[in-house]
Amino acid sequence: MLHADIPLAGASRTGPGIGQIRARFPALAQSLAFLENAGGSQVPVDVADAIRAYMLESYVQLGAGYGLSNRATETVDWAHAFIGTFMNATATGKVILGPSTTQLCHMLANCYAETLRPGDEIVLAETAHEANVGPWLRLERNGAKIRWWKVDRDVEDCTLASLESVLSERTRIVAFPHVSNLLGRIADVPEITRRCHRVGARVVVDGVAFAPHRAIDVQAWDVDWYVFSTYKVYGPHMGALYGRADALAELRGPNHFFIPDTNVPYKFELGGACHEGCAALLALGRYLAFLAGHEASYPVSRATVERAMTRTSELEATLQKALFDGLAAIGGVRIIGGGGAEVSERVPTASFLHERYSPSEVVAALHRADVAARYGHMYAYRLCESLGIGTAEGVVRISAVHYNTVAEIERSLAAIRAL
Ligand SMILES: Cc1ncc(COP(=O)(O)O)c(C=O)c1O
C-alpha cells in the first residue's frame, strides 16, 4: 500500500503519473515523507535490482577475454556512454567515473597542482559546497593565490558583478556551484563560463544540486569541467566528472605509470569505476526512459534524457510553488536567499530560519510529523559564515524531487505552523 496521499494517476499525456512513479521506488511506500533529497535521493527498483543481478551473475574482472569478463567490460563501457549522454558530453569530451564528487574534485585539483605557474589565481565561490572548495584551497601550498567570489549580502548569493571584481588575466580556475545546495537557486552557467573564458580561465562547475532536477548540457554551456553525484539522481553512490577534450589534454591523469596518458578516462579513474555501480547506472537509464514515456526505446538517447528531465521539472513545479508559497506564509520564517518559486530560477530546495525556534527545534517537529528533513550548514560552511548563520545549527532544509507529493509538503508546513 502506498501513501494515502498519492493521487491514483495513470500515465499522463506527457509521461507516467505520480502514482506510477512512486510505485517504482519501494522506499517511498513507507509513511515517512522523504524531503531530504538534496542529501541523497531514493533509488528506483531498477537500480537496486541491477546491483544485485550484476554481483550475483557477472562479478568478474574486466578485460580478461572470456565471455563473462567481456560482459562486465561492456557494462562499464556502456555506463560511461550513458553518463556521456546524460551530460550531453559525447561530442566534446569524456566522462570520468569515481566514488563521489568530493573525491573527483580532489583528483582534479591534484592534477592541476602539477601545472600551476607562479602568479596563478584560483577563484572560489563562497556559495560552494566544501567539495569544490577544500581541494582547491590546498593548492595554496603549490603557490596558487586564492581569491574569493564573495556573496553579495543584499541578494544572499554570488553575483556576476562580484565575479568581475575577482577575475583577471591571472585567473586559472574558477570553481563554483551550478545550484547552491543550501540556496537552491540556478546560476547562469553559460554567462559565468563566457566571462571566465574571456580571461583564459577554466571553470569547474559543481552540478550536484542541479542534476536531479534538469537536464545537464555541458556542450551547450561550453564548460571545461562539470561534476555531479549519481546518488542524488536516483542512482548508485558514485560521482561523474566531465572534462572537455582540450581541458583533459592539458592534464596528466594520476593512474599507474604504465597506463598511457591517452587512455582517458581510465587514466583519471584510480582503481577503475565501481563495476556494480556501472550496472546500476545503466538501470538508471531504464528509469529515465520510463519517466520519458520511452521505455520501449531503451537504451536511452539524448532526447529521452531531455524528455525525462522535462518530466521531473513539470512535476516539481507544483511542489516548488507549494513549498515556497507555504513557507513564505508562515510568520517568523525567513527563507535564505529569498523565495521566488519560478522553475526557471530555482530547484525545490528551501533553507530557512525561524525567528522563535532554533533549526534543531524545527527539525524535531518535522521528525515528529514523520518528515525526513535536516538542519546544519550542509557543508556550505563558508556561505553560512558569510551570511552570519551559526554553523553549529545552520539552517533547516527541506528538499523535494519529482517523486514527492504536495501532501508531503503540506504535512511539513503544518508541522512548522503548529510549533
Ligand atoms: C552541491 C554539492 N556538491 C558536492 C557534494 C558532495 O558530493 P559527494 O557526496 O558525492 O562527495 C554535495 C553533497 O551533498 C552537494 O550537495
The ligand as an ORCA input file, in Angstrom:
! r2SCAN-3c Opt
* xyz 0 1
  C      26.227     20.818     -4.042
  C      27.027     19.644     -3.571
  N      28.278     19.485     -4.021
  C      29.031     18.439     -3.657
  C      28.564     17.488     -2.788
  C      29.457     16.359     -2.408
  O      29.092     15.213     -3.108
  P      29.707     13.793     -2.743
  O      28.979     13.326     -1.529
  O      29.427     12.958     -3.942
  O      31.152     13.964     -2.490
  C      27.267     17.608     -2.277
  C      26.749     16.617     -1.327
  O      25.869     16.878     -0.562
  C      26.485     18.711     -2.686
  O      25.236     18.881     -2.242
*
